[in-house]
C-alpha cells in the first residue's frame, strides 16, 4: 500500500504541475534565442577546428543545439495573435476532470497491460534507441522547418551531415546544392557537394562530383579534400600516373602532422607509386626497400605473409624503444587491422595511449586514428 500511496502522490504532483498554467495567463516569450543558438553552432565549429573538442563530442553538441535552434526558429515564425482564453469555470472543470480521469485511466491501463515481472531492457540498447530516436526527431523537425523556410541555409547545413551519417546520400547532396544556391559559392561548399555525390554513387566520382571538386580547386587551390578526390577520379578513369602525381604533390606540400597524410600514402601504394622522400620522412621506421619488394614478387603467398609479419614485429619492437613516434603507432595499428589481428590492435591502442599520454596533441591524434579504424578499447 505504501508504494501505491507514493505513486498516487507522484501522479497528483505531475498533474498539478501540468494543469497549473491553465488557471493563469501565460507570459509572452521574447528574446533572441535564434541568434544565441546560431552563435553556439559557430562556436562549436571553431572549437572543433581548433582541436579543443573531439569529433564525437562536437557532433553530439551540434545535434542538441540544432534541435533547439529549429524549435526557436519555429517559435519565432509563429503568429503572435492574442490567445482567446476560455472562461474560468471551463478551465477549472478541465482541471477537475483531468485530475480524476488521468489517474483512473492510467491505473486501468497498467492493471490490464502492465507486466511488472518483465526484466528491464539493457542500458546499451535503451541508449541506442534513444539516440536514434533523437536524431530522427531532429531530422523531422528540420525538414518541417525547411518546408516553411526554404531559404534557411543554416537548416540545410544542420541536415546535410546528419543525412550522410544516416546513409541518405542523395538527400545530403540535395541539401548541399541548396546551400550553394542560397549562400553562394565557396571551395568548401563545392567540396562538400562532391563528397556527397561520390557517397551517393558508392564512392565513384561522377562527372558532376568531379566538376564540383574542380570548381572548388578553382576557388582555392589549397583545398586538399578536393585535390584528393580529383586523384580518385583520375584513378577510376585508369589514369594511375596522373592520380599518383596529384597525391605526390599533396604530400610535398603537406604540413607536419596533417591527418590525411596516411590516407594519401595508402592511395599512392594502391596505384603502385612511392611517396616522395619516404626515407627522409621516416628514417627510423622499418619498411620494405626496393630490393625487398623485388624479392617479394618471387615469393609464395605464405612467404610474403611471413615477411609482412616480420616487418610488423620489428615495428612493434622499435616502438617499445621509441614510443613517442605517433606515425609508427598509426602504421602498427593499421597493420594489425589489415592482418585481422583485432586483439593485438586493441592492445597496441592501449599501449599507444599510455606512451603518448604526456603529449595532448599526439594523444588526440592517436585517439582519432583509433576511432577511425574502429578499434575497441
N, C-alpha and C positions, 0 to 999 in steps of 0.2 A: 504493500500500500504506500509506503514511503516513496518508492520510485515513481508510482503514478502521480502522487501529490507533487513531486518535483517537476514531472512532465507537464502537469496542469499549470503550475506557476510559470514555467518557461513559455508555454503556449500563450498564456494571458499576457505576459510581458511583450512577446513578439507582436501580438495583435494590437496591443496598446501603442507600441512604437509605430506601427504602420498606419493605424487609423487616427492617431492624434492630429496629424495635419489636416484631417477633414474638417475639424472644428476651428481652424484658423486660416486666415487668408495668407497664401504663400507670398514670400518676398521675391521680387524680381532679381534674377541673377545677372550681373553685369561683368565687366572686366574684359581683359584682352587675353582670354585663355588660348585662343588660336595662336597668337603671336608668341606666347610663352612656350607652347609645345613645339612650334617651329624652331625656336631658338634652342630648345633642348635637343631636337634631332640634329641640328647643325653642330652642337657641342659634342654629341656622341660621335658624329663623323670625324670631328677634329681629333678627339681623344683616340679613336681607333687608328687614324692615320699616323698619329704621333706615337703609337705603340703603348699608350697609357692603360688601355684595356684590351683584353683578348677578343678574338672574333666571335666566340660563342656569347660572351657577356654583352658585346655590342649588339649582336642580333637580338638577344632577349630584350635589351633595353629599348631598341628601336621598335620592336613589336608592341611593347607596352605603351610607349609614348605615342606611337602612331595610332593605336586604338583610342587613346584619349584625344588626340588631335582631331580624328574623324568625328568623335562624339561632340567635341566642342564646335567644330565647323557646322555640323548639322543643327546644333542648338542655335548658333548664330544666324543660320538661314531661316529658322522657324519664324513664323509670324508672331508679332508682339501684341496682337489684338487682345483687349481686356477680356479675361475669363468671366463667364456668367456663372456664378455660383448658385447652387440650389438653396432653397430656404433652409433655415437652421433645423427645423423639425425633420426634414428629409435626411440631412446629414446624421443627425442623432439616431434616426431609425436605421440607417445603414450601419452605423457603429454597433447598435444593439444586435441586429440580425447577424452581422459578421461575427460578433463576439460569441454568439450562441451556436451558429451553424458551422463555423470553421472547425472548432474542436470536435463537435459531434461527427462531422463528415470525416475528419482525419482519423478519429478513433475507429469509425466503422470500416474505413478502407484498410487500416492496419490490421484489425481483428480478422478481416476477410482474406487479405492477401499477404499479410506480413509473415515472415519466416525468421524469427529470432535465432533459430538453431543453425542457420546457414553460416558458413565460415566467411570471414572478411576477405575481400579481394586484395591480392598483394599490392604493396605500396608502389612498386615499379610500374605495374600495369595501370594503376589508377593515375599515376603521373603521366604516362604516355597518352592515355585517353584525354586527360585534362589539357595537355599541351596541344594535342591535335585539335581538340575542340576549340581551344583559344585561338589558334591560327585560323581555323575555318571560320570562326565568328568574325575575326578581324577582316578576312578576305570578303566575307559577305557584306560587312559594314562599309568597307572601302568601295566595293563595286556599287552598292546602293548610293553612296555619296557621289561617286563619279557619274552616275546616271543623271543626278540632279545638277552636278557641277562639272561638265565635261572639259572645262578649261583649267582645272586644278592640276597643274603639273606635279605638285608635291604628292598628291594622291597616287599618281602613276609611279612616282619614284618609290613610294612605300610598297606598292603592289608588285612591281617588276621582280625584285629579288626574291620575294616570297613565292611568286609563281615558279621561279627557277627551282627553288628548294622543293616545291611540290611536284615538280616534273611537268608543269603546264607550260611547256616551252613556247608554243605558238602564242599563248596569252602574254607571256613575257615579252616576246618580240613585238606584239602589237602595242604593249604598254611603252616599250622603248621608242616605237615610231611616234606615239602620241607625245612623248616628252620632247622629241626633236621638233615636232610640229608646233608645240606650244612655246617651248623655251628657247628654241634656236639651236644652231649647230655649235658643238664643241667636239674636240677629239675624243674625250671620254664617252660622250653620249653615242657617237658613231661606233666606238669600240664595243660598248655595252650592247648595242643593237646587233653587231656582227656576232658576238658571242652567243646571244640568244638564238639567232638564226642557225648558227652551227649546231647548237644543242638540239634544236628542233629537227635537225636532219642527221641525228646520230653521229655528230662530230664531223660531218662533211662540210667543208667551207664552200657553200654555194656561190653562184655568181653575185647574188645580192649581198651575201655576207662579205665576200671579197671586196666588193665595191665599198661597203661600209668601212672596212679596215683601211682601204686605200685613201678614202676621204679623211679618215682620222689622221693618217700619216701626213696628208697634205696640210692639215691644220696644225699638227705637232709631230715633227719627225722623230721626237724622242719618246713617243708613246710605245713602250716596249710590248705591251699586250698586243696592240695592232700589228707590230712588226713580227712578233712570234707567229701570229696566225697567218700572216702572208707567207711565212715559211711553210706552215702546214699546208696552205693552198698549193704552193709550188710542189711540195712532196706528193700531194694527192694527184697532181697533174703529171706526175712522172719526172718532174724536173728536180732530181735529187741534188745535183750540184748547186742549183740556184738556191734551194732550201738551205743547204749547208752554208752557202755564202751569207745568206741573211742571218742565220743563227751565229755564225762566226763573228760577224760584225757586232751583234748584240753582246757577245762575250768580251770582245775587245773594248767596248765602251761601258761594260758593267761596273757599277760602283762596288766597293768592297762589301761583302756580306749581302748582296742582293738576293732576295729569297727565291728568285726564279732561275738562278744560275744552274742548279742541278737539273731542273726540267729541260733547259736548253741543251745541256751536255748530253742528257739521255736522248733527246731528239736527234742530235748530231750522230750519236752512236747508231741510232736506228737507220740512218741513211748511209752509214759506213764512212763517216768523216771524223777526223780527230779534232778536238777543240784546240784553239790557239794556246801556245805556251803552256801546255799541260804540265810539263816537267817543272817549269818555273813556278806555276801556280801552287803546286803541292809537292815540293821536293821530297818530303819525308814519307809521303803516302805510297805504300807498295801497290803496284799495279802491273798489268801486263805490258811488256815492252814490245817493240815491233817484232823482235825475234820470238817472243812468247806467242804472239798472235800467229806468226808464220808456222811455228811448231804446232800450235793448237789445230791448225787446219788439217794436219795429217793424223790427228788423234782419233781414237774411238770416242763414242759418246761418254762411256764410263771414265775414260782417261781425262776428257775435258772437264767432267764433273769433279773429278778429284783435284784437278788443277785449280778450279774455281774455289773449291772448299779450302784448299791450302792457302790461297790468296786471302780469303776471308779470315781464316785463322791467324794469319800473320798480321792482318789489320787489327784484329781484336787484341793480339799481344802488344802491338805498338801502342794502342790506346791505353793500355794499363800503365805505360811509362809516360805517355804524352796525353793526359786525359783532358786537356783544355782544347783539343782540336775538334771543333764542332763539325767541320766538314767531314772529318773522319768518322765521327759518330753517325752522321747522317748516312754516309755510304754503308756503314756496317748495318744499320737498321734496315736500310733498303735491301741489302744483300740477303739478310735473313728472311725478309718477307718474300723476296723473289724465289728463294730456295724452299719456301713453305715451312720454315722453322719458326713458327709464331712464338713458341715458348722462349726460344733464345732471343727473339726480338723484344719480347716483354722484359726479360731480364736485362738486356742491354739498354733498354729505355730507362729502367730504374738506375742502372749504373751511370748513364749519361747525365741524368738529372742530379745525382749526387755529385758527380765530378764538376758540373757547371753551376752548382748552386751559388757560388760566390760571385758569379758574373750575371747580373739580371738580364742583360741583353742576350747573351748566349743561351741562358736558361729559357727565355721567351722563344727564341728561335728553335731550340730543340723541342720545346713543347708543341710548337706549331707543326714541326715535322712529324712528331709522334702522332698528333691528331690527324694530319693529312694522310698518313699511312694506315690509319685505323688500328693502331696498336693499343691494346688494352693495358690498363695498369697505370 
